[in-house]
């Protein structure tokens, strides 16, 4: 049987907005003359026996005869013009040779059809010129069927569309993102599937997906923006990697979008997921030129293997309204990692209204290494939760220079496995507002970088391995944090057993590498950081912990509750003012260090002590109010020896035991403190209270396991836990 092709029975004419032309006008006239002024005979039938009155009207996009769609016929060449009901010209051809056995405009070149935009001052253009305002990848042969390799077609479209808008229609476009080819230069830069030139705008339809073809290659990217400017990728589509079908094992450099040595780049309204490396990488080009003026807005990066977003070398990166989720597979495994390489700098990276959730390590990490620097980092109204290590890790590299002037405003860190916020080797970092709650370690942990030492050397043999133990033969040892074979710089973490110095020979325990040490530089402390107006609740360890390698930090106006120690300070020259510390085990613990200042704070319901000064000297606690501590609680406890601490103008009441202020150090100075003696209390427990339960005279103790004459005890004398008499 012969097959038949089913064709539309009538020509469809569309209006300016692409909708079927309603109540339009069709004029047919003498060729090369105006059809309106010079009409010719037009018919409804091929035999030319049924005349059609001009202009012919349209309904629903079709010429109509007595309300029914119909075809038009003429017996000679003709001119044609079609207008909509408002008089706008939709197309006009001065000469056409088709007969009306086909639609009126079949075979007319778009270069011969005129277009006039509605509105005063509009000029006539050809339809071809109008349609070339935008470009589709399908104009260059991209299929988008999820099977065909569209890499070459998309690259051709991208090249041709420079300076215009390139559209990706709905579909799944397969691309060869995996690559081991590199761009020549001092630094390794892998090529990708599609390289985007300057002045490009790519619009991905929400139902468009760019899909990495399964590969075993460890490097490459879907889109490479290299030494380009004024580039935008937007539109609501998806850029997806091959993480779950990848046939290779190692490597971590196969990314969704790589921005290298480029400026004025915008990534907006996209989903990027399942990449073997990073979702988005912002870095240098092969010559070491940094990227700048990068904007990332309303992007979701999910289930990538290395990081959601990595910023290696850049300035003025603005990230907003974006989500970085569920990164896992290979270190660092962070939602966002600001990670300048040795000697590099990241300047003015800003994050606003971003979420970092469910990542295997840190929600947000900024930890430069090897004399790298991050300056002017800021996060505003960000949320980090459910991450496998820290909510936020803002760190220096353990040697000068380090993290400088980071600001975090209104940010939250909730339910992370370890610390909510870790500030390490930072200077002048400011955390304001926000909630830090229910983290598995400390709410805030402020420290130096674990006794890091940088060894500057002049000669070496072999290569040191990160993580191995290095010793100098004189008792000192540490763990390799970083090694630069070019500059001969070796950074060791956690040095113990002595010190490294010039003239030593450092030897790798695993690698056997050796380094002649010229100079050893110790780590800087974290200093001049501030935590202001935050709520810090229910963390497993301390609400805020200042370790020994910090100094000159400030905590002001915070509410701290439900932690072990609300605030613990093991160092010097820190200031706590205007805080409310409630229902912690200890409100404030000064454990070592000196010259700390606690002023104007309220303590309520802390179980052990409001303030506990232990092995710490020259501290001041002033103008504080301490109320309703635990049964065995003390308002202020001082156990330092020759501490010369000062307690001034404090109001201590109802501490839960007879003594509201206790001190074993006779050098402690008490000035104008108000202690209100507690009233007798009632207790109930097993065993005798003698030498166990401290209470004021007149208190009653009911012994739950007592017998005759040992069921009730009365406190008849003493100020501590003695003086109980059985009745």
C-alpha positions as CSV (number, residue, x, y, z in Angstrom):
1,X,0.0,0.0,0.0
2,X,1.3,3.5,-0.9
3,X,2.0,5.7,2.2
4,X,0.5,9.2,2.3
5,X,1.9,12.3,4.0
6,X,-0.7,14.2,6.0
7,X,-0.2,17.9,5.6
8,X,-2.0,20.9,7.3
9,X,-5.0,21.6,5.0
10,X,-4.7,25.4,5.3
11,X,-2.0,27.9,5.7
12,X,-1.6,29.2,9.3
13,X,-0.7,32.9,9.7
14,X,0.5,34.2,13.0
15,X,0.4,37.7,14.6
16,X,3.4,39.6,16.1
17,X,3.1,37.7,19.4
18,X,3.2,34.3,17.7
19,X,-0.5,33.7,18.2
20,X,-2.9,32.8,15.3
21,X,-3.8,35.9,13.4
22,X,-7.3,37.1,14.3
23,X,-9.3,39.6,12.2
24,X,-6.3,40.2,10.0
25,X,-6.1,41.5,6.4
26,X,-4.6,39.9,3.3
27,X,-4.1,41.9,0.1
28,X,-3.0,40.4,-3.2
29,X,-1.9,42.6,-6.1
30,X,0.2,43.2,-9.2
31,X,3.8,41.9,-8.8
32,X,6.3,44.6,-7.8
33,X,3.4,47.0,-7.0
34,X,1.5,47.8,-3.9
35,X,-1.2,45.1,-3.5
36,X,-3.4,47.6,-1.7
37,X,-3.4,50.1,-4.5
38,X,-3.0,47.6,-7.4
39,X,-5.2,44.5,-6.5
40,X,-5.7,41.6,-8.8
41,X,-8.4,38.9,-9.0
42,X,-8.2,36.3,-6.3
43,X,-10.3,33.1,-6.1
44,X,-11.4,30.5,-3.6
45,X,-10.9,27.6,-6.0
46,X,-8.2,26.3,-8.3
47,X,-10.5,26.6,-11.3
48,X,-10.7,30.3,-10.6
49,X,-14.5,30.4,-10.7
50,X,-15.2,31.7,-7.1
51,X,-13.9,35.3,-6.7
52,X,-12.7,36.4,-3.2
53,X,-13.2,40.0,-2.2
54,X,-10.1,41.9,-1.1
55,X,-8.8,42.3,1.5
56,X,-9.4,38.7,2.6
57,X,-10.1,38.5,6.4
58,X,-8.6,35.9,8.7
59,X,-9.9,34.0,11.7
60,X,-7.9,31.8,14.0
61,X,-4.9,32.3,11.7
62,X,-6.6,31.1,8.5
63,X,-8.1,32.9,5.4
64,X,-11.8,32.4,5.8
65,X,-14.6,32.0,3.2
66,X,-18.0,32.4,4.7
67,X,-16.5,31.6,8.2
68,X,-14.7,28.5,7.0
69,X,-10.9,28.2,6.6
70,X,-9.9,28.1,2.9
71,X,-7.1,28.5,0.4
72,X,-6.5,31.4,-2.0
73,X,-5.7,31.1,-5.7
74,X,-4.4,33.4,-8.5
75,X,-3.5,33.0,-12.1
76,X,-0.3,35.0,-12.2
77,X,2.7,36.3,-10.3
78,X,1.6,38.6,-7.5
79,X,2.6,40.8,-4.6
80,X,1.2,40.2,-1.1
81,X,0.9,42.1,2.2
82,X,-0.6,40.8,5.5
83,X,-1.6,43.1,8.3
84,X,-3.1,42.5,11.8
85,X,-6.3,44.1,13.0
86,X,-4.2,47.1,14.3
87,X,-2.7,47.8,10.9
88,X,0.8,46.5,11.7
89,X,2.4,44.8,8.7
90,X,3.3,41.2,9.5
91,X,5.0,40.4,6.2
92,X,5.1,41.8,2.7
93,X,6.5,40.4,-0.5
94,X,6.8,42.5,-3.7
95,X,6.9,39.5,-6.0
96,X,5.9,35.9,-5.5
97,X,5.5,33.1,-8.1
98,X,3.8,30.4,-6.1
99,X,0.3,29.4,-7.1
100,X,-2.3,28.9,-4.4
101,X,-2.1,25.2,-4.4
102,X,0.2,25.8,-1.4
103,X,-0.1,28.4,1.5
104,X,0.3,31.9,0.3
105,X,3.8,32.5,1.8
106,X,5.3,29.1,1.0
107,X,8.7,29.4,-0.6
108,X,9.1,33.1,0.1
109,X,12.6,33.8,1.5
110,X,12.6,35.6,4.9
111,X,15.0,38.1,3.3
112,X,12.1,39.1,1.0
113,X,9.5,39.5,3.8
114,X,9.3,42.9,5.6
115,X,8.7,43.3,9.3
116,X,7.5,46.5,11.0
117,X,7.4,46.7,14.8
118,X,4.3,48.3,16.3
119,X,4.8,51.8,17.7
120,X,5.7,55.2,16.4
121,X,9.1,55.5,14.9
122,X,9.5,51.8,14.1
123,X,11.4,51.1,10.9
124,X,10.9,48.3,8.4
125,X,13.3,45.4,8.6
126,X,13.4,42.0,6.9
127,X,11.9,39.0,8.6
128,X,15.4,37.4,8.3
129,X,17.0,40.3,10.2
130,X,14.3,40.2,12.9
131,X,14.6,36.4,13.5
132,X,18.4,36.6,13.7
133,X,18.1,38.8,16.8
134,X,18.3,35.5,18.7
135,X,20.0,32.2,18.0
136,X,18.9,28.6,18.9
137,X,21.4,25.8,19.3
138,X,19.0,23.8,17.0
139,X,19.9,26.3,14.2
140,X,23.3,24.6,14.2
141,X,22.2,21.0,14.4
142,X,21.9,20.3,18.1
143,X,19.3,17.6,18.6
144,X,18.6,17.6,22.4
145,X,17.2,14.0,22.4
146,X,19.4,12.7,25.2
147,X,21.2,10.4,22.8
148,X,23.0,12.4,20.1
149,X,26.3,14.1,21.0
150,X,25.6,17.8,20.7
151,X,29.0,19.1,21.7
152,X,30.1,20.2,18.2
153,X,26.8,21.8,17.3
154,X,26.6,23.7,20.6
155,X,30.1,25.0,20.2
156,X,29.2,26.2,16.7
157,X,26.1,27.9,18.0
158,X,28.0,29.6,20.8
159,X,30.7,30.9,18.4
160,X,28.1,32.3,16.0
161,X,25.9,33.8,18.7
162,X,28.6,36.0,20.3
163,X,27.1,39.4,20.9
164,X,23.5,38.0,20.8
165,X,21.4,35.7,22.8
166,X,21.7,31.9,22.4
167,X,18.6,29.8,23.3
168,X,18.6,26.2,24.4
169,X,15.2,24.8,23.7
170,X,13.6,22.1,25.8
171,X,15.5,18.9,25.6
172,X,18.5,16.9,26.9
173,X,21.8,18.0,25.2
174,X,24.6,15.5,25.6
175,X,28.1,17.0,25.8
176,X,31.6,15.5,26.1
177,X,32.6,17.4,29.3
178,X,35.5,15.0,30.2
179,X,38.9,16.2,28.9
180,X,42.6,15.8,29.7
181,X,43.6,18.4,27.1
182,X,45.1,21.5,28.6
183,X,45.6,25.1,27.6
184,X,49.3,26.2,27.4
185,X,50.6,28.2,30.3
186,X,52.3,28.1,33.6
187,X,49.2,26.7,35.4
188,X,47.2,23.6,34.4
189,X,43.8,24.5,32.9
190,X,41.8,21.7,31.4
191,X,39.6,22.3,28.4
192,X,35.9,21.6,28.5
193,X,33.0,20.6,26.2
194,X,32.1,24.1,25.2
195,X,34.2,27.3,25.6
196,X,32.2,30.5,25.8
197,X,33.6,33.7,24.3
198,X,33.2,37.3,25.4
199,X,29.8,39.1,25.0
200,X,27.8,35.9,25.2
201,X,24.4,35.2,26.7
202,X,23.2,31.6,27.0
203,X,19.5,31.0,28.1
204,X,18.6,27.5,29.1
205,X,14.9,26.8,29.0
206,X,13.6,25.4,32.4
207,X,13.1,22.1,30.6
208,X,16.6,22.1,29.1
209,X,19.3,19.9,30.6
210,X,23.0,19.9,29.6
211,X,24.1,16.3,30.4
212,X,27.7,15.2,30.7
213,X,28.3,12.0,28.6
214,X,29.5,9.3,30.9
215,X,33.3,9.3,31.0
216,X,36.3,7.8,32.9
217,X,38.3,11.1,32.5
218,X,39.0,12.9,35.8
219,X,38.9,16.5,34.5
220,X,37.2,19.0,32.2
221,X,33.9,20.8,32.4
222,X,30.6,21.4,30.6
223,X,31.1,25.1,30.1
224,X,34.5,26.8,30.2
225,X,34.5,30.6,30.5
226,X,38.2,31.4,29.7
227,X,39.8,34.9,29.4
228,X,36.3,36.2,28.5
229,X,34.2,39.1,29.7
230,X,30.5,40.0,29.7
231,X,29.2,36.4,29.8
232,X,25.8,35.3,31.2
233,X,24.4,31.8,31.6
234,X,20.8,31.9,32.9
235,X,17.3,30.7,32.3
236,X,16.2,27.9,34.8
237,X,17.8,24.9,33.1
238,X,20.0,22.2,34.6
239,X,23.7,21.4,34.1
240,X,24.2,17.8,35.2
241,X,27.4,15.7,35.6
242,X,28.0,12.0,35.4
243,X,28.8,11.4,39.1
244,X,26.7,8.3,39.4
245,X,27.7,6.8,36.1
246,X,31.3,7.9,36.0
247,X,33.6,5.0,35.0
248,X,36.8,6.4,36.4
249,X,38.1,6.2,40.0
250,X,40.4,9.1,40.9
251,X,40.5,12.8,40.1
252,X,38.4,15.7,41.1
253,X,38.6,18.3,38.4
254,X,35.5,17.5,36.3
255,X,33.3,20.6,36.9
256,X,30.0,21.9,35.8
257,X,31.1,25.5,35.0
258,X,34.7,26.6,35.2
259,X,35.4,30.4,35.2
260,X,39.0,31.1,34.6
261,X,40.7,34.5,34.1
262,X,37.4,36.1,33.2
263,X,35.5,39.1,34.3
264,X,31.9,40.3,34.4
265,X,30.4,36.8,34.5
266,X,26.9,36.1,35.7
267,X,25.5,32.7,36.5
268,X,21.8,32.9,37.4
269,X,18.7,30.8,37.8
270,X,20.3,27.4,37.2
271,X,20.4,23.9,38.8
272,X,23.9,22.3,38.8
273,X,24.3,18.8,40.1
274,X,26.1,15.5,40.2
275,X,29.5,16.7,39.1
276,X,32.7,14.6,39.7
277,X,34.5,17.7,40.9
278,X,32.9,21.1,41.7
279,X,29.6,22.4,40.6
280,X,31.2,25.9,39.9
281,X,34.9,26.7,39.9
282,X,36.2,30.3,39.9
283,X,39.9,30.4,39.4
284,X,42.9,31.7,37.4
285,X,43.8,31.2,33.8
286,X,46.8,29.3,32.6
287,X,48.9,32.5,33.0
288,X,47.8,33.1,36.6
289,X,45.3,35.9,35.9
290,X,42.5,35.9,38.4
291,X,38.8,36.1,37.7
292,X,36.8,39.2,38.9
293,X,33.3,40.6,39.1
294,X,31.6,37.3,39.1
295,X,27.9,37.1,40.1
296,X,26.1,33.9,41.1
297,X,22.4,34.3,41.9
298,X,19.6,31.9,42.6
299,X,21.6,28.8,41.8
300,X,21.2,25.4,43.4
301,X,24.3,23.2,43.4
302,X,23.5,19.7,44.7
303,X,25.3,16.3,45.2
304,X,28.7,17.3,43.7
305,X,31.7,15.2,44.7
306,X,34.3,17.8,45.7
307,X,32.7,21.2,46.4
308,X,29.5,22.9,45.4
309,X,31.4,26.1,44.7
310,X,35.2,26.6,44.8
311,X,36.8,30.1,44.7
312,X,40.5,29.7,44.2
313,X,41.8,33.1,43.0
314,X,39.3,36.0,42.4
315,X,38.2,39.4,43.4
316,X,34.7,40.7,43.9
317,X,32.6,37.6,43.8
318,X,28.9,38.1,44.7
319,X,26.8,35.1,45.6
320,X,23.2,35.5,46.5
321,X,20.0,33.5,47.0
322,X,21.8,30.3,46.3
323,X,21.9,26.8,47.8
324,X,24.9,24.5,48.2
325,X,23.7,21.0,49.2
326,X,24.9,17.4,49.9
327,X,28.5,17.6,48.7
328,X,30.4,14.4,49.4
329,X,32.9,12.0,47.9
330,X,36.4,13.6,48.0
331,X,37.9,16.3,50.2
332,X,37.2,19.1,50.9
333,X,33.5,18.1,50.6
334,X,32.1,21.5,51.4
335,X,29.1,23.4,50.2
336,X,31.4,26.4,49.5
337,X,35.2,26.5,49.7
338,X,37.1,29.8,49.5
339,X,40.5,28.1,48.9
340,X,43.3,30.3,47.5
341,X,46.3,28.3,46.7
342,X,49.7,29.2,48.1
343,X,50.6,32.8,47.3
344,X,47.2,33.7,46.0
345,X,44.5,36.0,47.3
346,X,40.7,36.2,47.3
347,X,39.4,39.7,47.8
348,X,35.8,40.8,48.6
349,X,33.8,37.5,48.3
350,X,30.2,38.3,49.4
351,X,27.4,35.8,50.2
352,X,23.9,36.9,50.9
353,X,20.8,34.7,51.7
354,X,22.7,31.5,50.9
355,X,22.1,28.0,52.4
356,X,24.8,25.4,53.1
357,X,23.1,22.1,54.1
358,X,23.9,18.4,54.4
359,X,27.5,18.6,53.1
360,X,29.9,15.8,54.3
361,X,32.4,18.2,55.8
362,X,31.8,22.0,56.2
363,X,28.8,24.0,55.1
364,X,31.1,27.0,54.4
365,X,34.9,26.9,54.5
366,X,37.4,29.7,53.9
367,X,40.8,28.4,54.8
368,X,43.7,29.8,52.7
369,X,47.0,27.8,52.8
370,X,50.7,28.5,52.3
371,X,50.8,32.3,52.7
372,X,47.5,32.7,50.8
373,X,45.1,35.4,52.0
374,X,41.4,36.1,52.1
375,X,40.5,39.7,52.6
376,X,37.1,41.2,53.0
377,X,35.0,38.0,53.1
378,X,31.4,38.7,54.1
379,X,28.3,36.6,54.7
380,X,24.8,38.0,55.4
381,X,21.7,36.1,56.4
382,X,23.2,32.7,55.5
383,X,22.1,29.4,57.0
384,X,24.4,26.4,57.6
385,X,22.8,23.2,59.0
386,X,23.3,19.4,59.1
387,X,26.8,19.4,57.8
388,X,29.2,16.6,58.7
389,X,31.8,18.8,60.4
390,X,31.5,22.6,60.9
391,X,28.8,25.0,60.0
392,X,31.4,27.7,59.1
393,X,35.1,27.3,59.1
394,X,36.8,30.7,58.8
395,X,40.6,30.1,59.1
396,X,44.0,31.5,58.3
397,X,46.9,29.3,57.1
398,X,48.7,29.3,60.4
399,X,51.4,31.7,59.1
400,X,51.3,35.3,58.2
401,X,49.3,36.5,56.3
402,X,45.9,35.0,57.2
403,X,42.2,35.5,57.2
404,X,41.5,39.2,57.6
405,X,38.4,41.3,58.3
406,X,35.7,38.7,57.6
407,X,32.2,39.8,58.6
408,X,29.2,37.5,59.2
409,X,25.8,39.2,59.9
410,X,22.6,37.5,60.8
411,X,24.0,34.0,59.9
412,X,22.8,30.8,61.5
413,X,24.6,27.5,62.3
414,X,22.3,24.8,63.5
415,X,22.7,21.1,64.1
416,X,26.1,20.5,62.6
417,X,28.1,17.4,63.7
418,X,31.1,19.3,65.2
419,X,31.4,23.0,65.9
420,X,28.9,25.6,64.7
421,X,31.6,28.2,63.9
422,X,35.3,27.7,63.9
423,X,37.5,30.8,63.7
424,X,41.2,29.9,63.4
425,X,44.2,32.2,63.0
426,X,41.8,35.0,62.1
427,X,42.1,38.8,62.7
428,X,39.3,41.3,63.1
429,X,36.6,38.9,62.1
430,X,33.1,40.1,63.3
431,X,30.1,37.8,63.8
432,X,26.9,39.8,64.5
433,X,23.4,38.4,65.3
434,X,22.2,35.0,64.1
435,X,21.6,31.7,66.0
436,X,24.2,29.1,66.8
437,X,22.4,26.1,68.2
438,X,22.5,22.4,68.8
439,X,25.9,21.7,67.3
440,X,27.8,18.6,68.3
441,X,30.9,20.5,69.5
442,X,31.2,24.1,70.6
443,X,28.9,26.8,69.3
444,X,31.9,29.1,68.6
445,X,35.4,27.7,68.7
446,X,38.1,30.4,68.4
447,X,41.7,29.2,68.2
448,X,45.1,29.4,66.4
449,X,46.1,26.7,64.0
450,X,47.2,24.1,66.5
451,X,50.8,25.2,67.0
452,X,51.6,25.4,63.3
453,X,55.2,26.1,62.3
454,X,56.4,27.1,58.9
455,X,59.8,25.9,57.9
456,X,61.7,28.0,55.3
457,X,64.4,25.8,53.7
458,X,67.0,26.2,51.0
459,X,67.6,22.6,49.9
460,X,65.7,19.4,50.0
461,X,65.6,15.9,48.7
462,X,62.3,14.1,48.0
463,X,58.8,15.3,48.5
464,X,57.0,15.6,51.8
465,X,53.5,14.0,52.0
466,X,50.6,15.7,53.6
467,X,49.6,14.0,56.8
468,X,53.0,12.3,57.5
469,X,55.1,13.0,60.6
470,X,58.2,15.1,60.3
471,X,60.9,15.2,62.9
472,X,64.2,17.2,63.4
473,X,66.2,14.6,65.3
474,X,66.1,16.8,68.4
475,X,62.8,15.7,69.8
476,X,60.5,18.1,67.9
477,X,57.9,16.6,65.5
478,X,54.8,17.7,63.7
479,X,52.3,16.7,60.9
480,X,52.7,18.0,57.4
481,X,49.9,20.4,56.5
482,X,51.3,21.7,53.2
483,X,54.5,21.4,51.2
484,X,55.7,23.7,48.4
485,X,58.6,22.0,46.5
486,X,59.3,25.2,44.5
487,X,59.7,27.7,47.4
488,X,60.9,25.0,49.9
489,X,58.3,25.9,52.4
490,X,57.0,23.2,54.7
491,X,54.1,23.9,57.1
492,X,53.8,21.5,60.1
493,X,50.7,21.2,62.3
494,X,50.7,20.4,66.0
495,X,54.4,20.6,66.7
496,X,55.3,18.9,70.0
497,X,58.4,17.7,71.8
498,X,60.5,20.9,71.3
499,X,61.1,23.4,68.5
500,X,62.3,23.6,65.0
501,X,65.0,26.2,64.2
502,X,67.5,27.3,61.6
503,X,70.2,24.7,60.9
504,X,67.9,21.7,61.7
505,X,67.3,19.0,59.2
506,X,63.6,18.1,59.0
507,X,63.0,14.5,57.8
508,X,59.7,13.0,56.6
509,X,58.7,9.9,58.5
510,X,56.9,8.2,55.6
511,X,58.5,9.8,52.5
512,X,62.1,10.0,53.8
513,X,62.3,13.5,52.3
514,X,64.7,16.0,54.0
515,X,64.8,19.8,54.3
516,X,67.6,22.0,55.6
517,X,65.8,24.6,57.7
518,X,66.8,28.2,57.4
519,X,64.1,29.7,59.6
520,X,61.0,28.6,61.5
521,X,58.0,30.9,61.9
522,X,55.4,30.2,64.5
523,X,51.7,30.6,63.9
524,X,49.8,33.8,64.7
525,X,47.0,33.9,67.3
526,X,43.4,34.6,66.5
527,X,42.9,38.2,67.7
528,X,40.5,41.1,67.7
529,X,37.5,39.0,66.7
530,X,34.0,39.9,67.9
531,X,30.8,38.1,68.5
532,X,27.9,40.5,69.0
533,X,24.1,40.0,69.6
534,X,24.0,36.3,68.8
535,X,21.9,33.5,70.3
536,X,24.0,30.5,71.3
537,X,22.0,27.6,72.6
538,X,22.1,23.9,73.4
539,X,25.6,23.1,71.9
540,X,27.2,19.8,73.2
541,X,30.3,21.5,74.6
542,X,30.8,25.2,75.1
543,X,28.7,28.0,73.8
544,X,31.8,30.0,73.0
545,X,35.4,28.7,73.5
546,X,38.5,30.9,73.3
547,X,41.5,28.5,73.1
548,X,44.9,29.4,74.4
549,X,46.2,30.7,71.0
550,X,43.7,33.6,70.9
551,X,43.6,37.1,72.5
552,X,41.9,40.4,72.5
553,X,38.5,39.2,71.4
554,X,35.1,40.6,72.3
555,X,31.7,39.0,73.1
556,X,28.9,41.5,73.6
557,X,25.1,41.4,74.0
558,X,24.7,37.6,73.4
559,X,22.2,35.2,74.9
560,X,23.9,32.0,75.8
561,X,22.0,29.0,77.2
562,X,21.9,25.3,77.6
563,X,25.6,24.7,76.9
564,X,28.3,23.1,79.1
565,X,30.2,26.3,79.8
566,X,28.3,29.2,78.3
567,X,31.6,31.0,77.6
568,X,35.0,29.4,78.3
569,X,38.2,31.5,78.0
570,X,41.6,29.8,78.2
571,X,43.5,32.9,77.1
572,X,44.1,36.6,77.8
573,X,42.8,40.1,77.1
574,X,39.3,39.2,76.2
575,X,36.1,41.1,77.0
576,X,32.6,39.8,77.8
577,X,29.9,42.5,78.2
578,X,26.1,42.7,78.4
579,X,25.5,39.0,77.9
580,X,22.7,36.8,79.4
581,X,23.9,33.4,80.4
582,X,21.2,31.0,81.5
583,X,20.9,27.2,82.2
584,X,24.5,26.3,81.3
585,X,26.6,24.1,83.6
586,X,28.8,27.1,84.1
587,X,28.0,30.6,82.9
588,X,31.5,31.9,82.3
589,X,34.7,29.9,82.9
590,X,38.1,31.6,83.0
591,X,40.5,28.7,82.8
592,X,44.0,30.0,82.5
593,X,45.1,33.2,80.8
594,X,44.9,36.7,82.3
595,X,43.4,40.1,82.2
596,X,40.0,39.2,81.0
597,X,37.0,41.4,81.7
598,X,33.4,40.3,82.4
599,X,31.0,43.2,82.9
600,X,27.3,43.9,83.0
601,X,26.2,40.3,82.4
602,X,23.2,38.4,83.8
603,X,23.5,34.8,85.1
604,X,20.4,32.8,85.8
605,X,19.9,29.1,86.5
606,X,23.5,27.9,85.7
607,X,24.0,24.5,87.5
608,X,27.5,24.8,88.9
609,X,28.7,28.4,88.9
610,X,27.8,31.7,87.4
611,X,31.5,32.6,87.0
612,X,34.3,30.2,87.7
613,X,37.8,31.7,87.8
614,X,40.4,28.8,87.7
615,X,44.1,29.2,87.3
616,X,43.6,32.6,85.8
617,X,45.0,35.9,87.0
618,X,44.3,39.6,86.9
619,X,40.7,39.2,85.7
620,X,37.8,41.6,86.5
621,X,34.1,40.6,87.1
622,X,32.1,43.7,87.6
623,X,28.4,44.9,87.6
624,X,27.0,41.4,87.1
625,X,23.8,40.0,88.5
626,X,23.8,36.3,89.4
627,X,20.5,34.5,90.3
628,X,18.9,31.1,90.9
629,X,21.8,28.8,90.4
630,X,21.7,25.0,90.9
631,X,21.3,23.3,94.3
632,X,25.0,23.0,94.7
633,X,25.7,26.1,92.6
634,X,27.9,29.1,93.5
635,X,27.5,32.6,92.3
636,X,31.2,33.2,91.7
637,X,34.0,30.7,92.4
638,X,37.7,31.7,92.5
639,X,40.3,28.9,92.8
640,X,43.4,30.6,91.4
641,X,46.5,31.0,93.4
642,X,47.9,34.5,93.7
643,X,45.5,35.4,91.0
644,X,44.9,39.0,92.1
645,X,41.4,38.9,90.5
646,X,38.8,41.6,91.2
647,X,35.1,41.1,91.9
648,X,33.4,44.5,91.9
649,X,29.7,45.7,92.3
650,X,28.2,42.3,91.7
651,X,24.7,41.4,92.9
652,X,24.7,37.7,94.0
653,X,21.5,36.1,95.3
654,X,20.0,32.6,95.8
655,X,23.0,30.8,94.5
656,X,21.7,27.5,95.8
657,X,24.2,27.1,98.6
658,X,25.1,29.1,101.6
659,X,28.1,30.9,100.1
660,X,27.3,33.1,97.1
661,X,31.0,33.9,96.5
662,X,33.7,31.3,97.3
663,X,37.4,31.9,97.0
664,X,40.5,29.9,97.9
665,X,42.8,32.7,96.8
666,X,43.4,35.4,99.5
667,X,44.6,37.8,96.8
668,X,41.1,38.1,95.3
669,X,39.8,41.6,95.8
670,X,36.0,42.0,96.6
671,X,34.6,45.6,96.3
672,X,31.0,46.6,96.9
673,X,29.5,43.1,96.1
674,X,26.0,42.5,97.4
675,X,25.5,38.9,98.7
676,X,22.0,38.0,99.9
677,X,22.1,35.0,102.3
678,X,20.0,32.1,101.2
679,X,17.0,31.0,103.2
680,X,17.0,27.4,104.6
681,X,16.2,24.8,101.9
682,X,14.7,21.3,101.8
683,X,16.6,18.4,100.1
684,X,15.8,14.8,99.3
685,X,18.2,12.1,98.3
686,X,19.8,8.8,99.3
687,X,22.8,8.5,101.8
688,X,23.8,10.9,104.5
689,X,24.2,14.6,103.6
690,X,27.1,15.1,105.9
691,X,30.2,16.4,104.1
692,X,28.2,16.1,100.8
693,X,25.4,18.7,100.7
694,X,26.1,22.3,101.4
695,X,23.2,24.4,102.7
696,X,22.5,27.2,105.2
697,X,21.6,26.5,108.8
698,X,18.0,25.4,109.3
699,X,17.8,23.4,106.1
700,X,16.1,20.0,106.1
701,X,17.3,16.8,104.3
702,X,15.1,13.7,103.8
703,X,17.1,10.6,103.4
704,X,15.2,8.2,101.1
705,X,17.1,5.1,102.2
706,X,17.2,6.0,105.9
707,X,15.9,4.1,108.9
708,X,15.1,4.9,112.5
709,X,16.8,8.1,113.5
710,X,18.4,8.5,110.1
711,X,15.5,9.5,107.9
712,X,15.6,13.3,108.6
713,X,18.6,15.5,109.0
714,X,18.7,19.1,110.2
715,X,21.5,21.5,109.3
716,X,22.4,23.0,112.7
717,X,25.8,24.6,112.2
718,X,28.5,25.5,109.7
719,X,28.6,27.3,106.4
720,X,29.4,24.5,104.1
721,X,28.5,20.8,103.8
722,X,29.0,19.9,107.5
723,X,26.9,20.4,110.5
724,X,24.0,18.0,109.6
725,X,22.4,16.2,112.5
726,X,20.2,13.0,112.1
727,X,16.8,13.1,113.9
